Each structure stands twice: as structure tokens, then as C-alpha cells.
Amino acid sequence: MIALKTVLLLLASNAFMTIAWYGHLKYKSSAIWLVIGASWLIALPEYCLQVPANRWGHGTFTAPQLKIIQEAISVSVFIVFSIAYLHEHPRLTDAIGFLLILAGLAVSLLGGRALPSAG
């Protein structure tokens, strides 16, 4: 249950962050200070989701596993965003890169769960 909650929070977190980082690309005529401000406002909910995801998920997953999961989710969310919002489709080399990230996630998760802390 903790693993599912962690992944869902990271998924929602990454949706906000992708919009904050890349949503302004359709508004290149807007002043840079305006898009920076808007991006910061969009990023705030991202942190409100990401911090508990990592706090609750740590122990079920190791910190490196959490980061690798986050990266795989980030790329997945970005691909959907790129196609749906920016109307840019990934190239074959992008797809291969994504598959390599997923392979890295699989390798990381093969190590199992975190060991209880010795301290």
C-alpha cells in the first residue's frame, strides 16, 4: 500500500513539475519574469506531493530507488505532455533512451527493499 501511495504521489508531483518546467514553451512572447512566477506557483503543489511521497516511501524503497522511480515517472509524464500539449512526438532515439531508463529502474528494483536502519 505504501509503494502504491508513493508512486501515485510521485506521478501527481511530476505532472505539476512538467507543467511548471515546460508549459511556458507555448507562451514565448510572455515576459520571462511572468513565466518564472507562474512556474513557481505551479511548482509549489509539486513539492507538497513530492516531499510526502519520498518521506513515506523511504523504507519501502531505498533513497536511490525513489530517485530512479521518480526519473522513470518524470520521463513517462513528459512524453504524454510532449505529445498532448506541445504536439511534439519523441524520436526513435528518445524512445530507446526511455527504454534504457526503464531498464535501469528494473535493475534498481531487483535489489529488493531497503534494509532496516542500523541506527
C-alpha positions as CSV (number, residue, x, y, z in Angstrom):
1,M,0.0,0.0,0.0
2,I,2.9,2.4,0.8
3,A,4.5,1.6,-2.5
4,L,1.3,2.4,-4.4
5,K,0.8,5.7,-2.5
6,T,4.4,6.7,-3.1
7,V,4.1,6.0,-6.9
8,L,0.8,7.9,-7.2
9,L,2.1,10.9,-5.3
10,L,5.2,10.9,-7.4
11,L,3.1,10.7,-10.5
12,A,1.0,13.7,-9.5
13,S,4.1,15.6,-8.4
14,N,5.7,15.1,-11.7
15,A,2.6,16.2,-13.6
16,F,2.8,19.6,-11.8
17,M,6.6,19.9,-12.3
18,T,6.4,19.1,-16.0
19,I,3.8,21.8,-16.5
20,A,6.0,24.2,-14.4
21,W,9.1,23.5,-16.4
22,Y,7.7,23.1,-19.9
23,G,4.2,24.6,-20.0
24,H,5.5,28.1,-20.8
25,L,7.1,26.9,-24.1
26,K,3.8,27.8,-25.8
27,Y,4.0,31.3,-24.5
28,K,7.4,32.5,-25.7
29,S,6.1,36.1,-26.2
30,S,5.3,36.4,-22.4
31,A,7.8,38.2,-20.2
32,I,10.3,35.9,-18.6
33,W,9.6,37.2,-15.1
34,L,5.9,36.3,-15.6
35,V,6.6,32.7,-16.7
36,I,9.1,32.3,-13.9
37,G,6.5,33.5,-11.4
38,A,3.8,31.3,-12.9
39,S,6.2,28.3,-12.9
40,W,7.0,28.8,-9.2
41,L,3.3,28.9,-8.3
42,I,2.7,25.7,-10.3
43,A,5.8,24.1,-8.6
44,L,4.5,24.7,-5.1
45,P,1.9,21.9,-5.3
46,E,4.6,19.7,-6.7
47,Y,6.7,20.0,-3.6
48,C,3.6,19.4,-1.4
49,L,3.2,16.0,-3.2
50,Q,6.9,15.0,-3.7
51,V,8.0,15.5,-0.1
52,P,5.5,13.2,1.5
53,A,6.0,10.7,-1.4
54,N,9.7,10.4,-0.5
55,R,9.1,10.6,3.3
56,W,6.5,7.8,3.3
57,G,8.2,5.8,0.5
58,H,11.6,5.7,2.2
59,G,12.0,2.4,4.0
60,T,9.8,0.6,1.5
61,F,12.2,1.9,-1.1
62,T,15.8,3.0,-0.7
63,A,16.6,6.6,-1.5
64,P,18.3,5.6,-4.8
65,Q,15.3,3.6,-5.7
66,L,13.0,6.5,-5.0
67,K,15.1,8.7,-7.3
68,I,15.1,6.2,-10.1
69,I,11.4,5.7,-9.8
70,Q,10.9,9.4,-9.9
71,E,13.0,9.7,-13.0
72,A,11.1,6.9,-14.8
73,I,7.8,8.6,-13.9
74,S,9.2,12.0,-14.9
75,V,10.0,10.8,-18.4
76,S,6.7,9.0,-18.7
77,V,4.8,12.1,-17.7
78,F,6.9,14.2,-20.0
79,I,6.3,12.0,-23.1
80,V,2.5,12.3,-22.6
81,F,2.8,16.1,-22.0
82,S,5.0,16.5,-25.1
83,I,2.6,14.7,-27.3
84,A,-0.7,16.0,-25.9
85,Y,0.3,19.6,-25.1
86,L,3.4,20.6,-27.2
87,H,2.4,18.3,-30.1
88,E,6.0,17.0,-30.3
89,H,6.4,13.3,-30.7
90,P,9.5,11.5,-29.4
91,R,12.0,10.3,-32.0
92,L,13.2,6.7,-32.1
93,T,16.3,7.6,-30.2
94,D,14.2,9.3,-27.5
95,A,12.1,6.1,-27.2
96,I,15.3,4.0,-26.9
97,G,16.6,6.4,-24.2
98,F,13.3,6.0,-22.3
99,L,13.5,2.2,-22.5
100,L,17.0,2.4,-21.1
101,I,15.7,4.4,-18.1
102,L,13.0,1.7,-17.6
103,A,15.7,-0.9,-17.8
104,G,17.6,1.0,-15.1
105,L,14.5,1.1,-12.9
106,A,14.1,-2.7,-13.3
107,V,17.7,-3.3,-12.3
108,S,17.4,-1.0,-9.3
109,L,14.2,-2.7,-8.1
110,L,15.8,-6.1,-8.4
111,G,17.8,-5.2,-5.4
112,G,14.7,-5.5,-3.2
113,R,13.6,-3.2,-0.4
114,A,15.6,-1.2,1.9
115,L,17.1,-2.9,4.9
116,P,16.1,-1.6,8.4
117,S,18.3,1.2,9.6
118,A,21.1,0.1,11.9
119,G,20.9,3.4,13.9
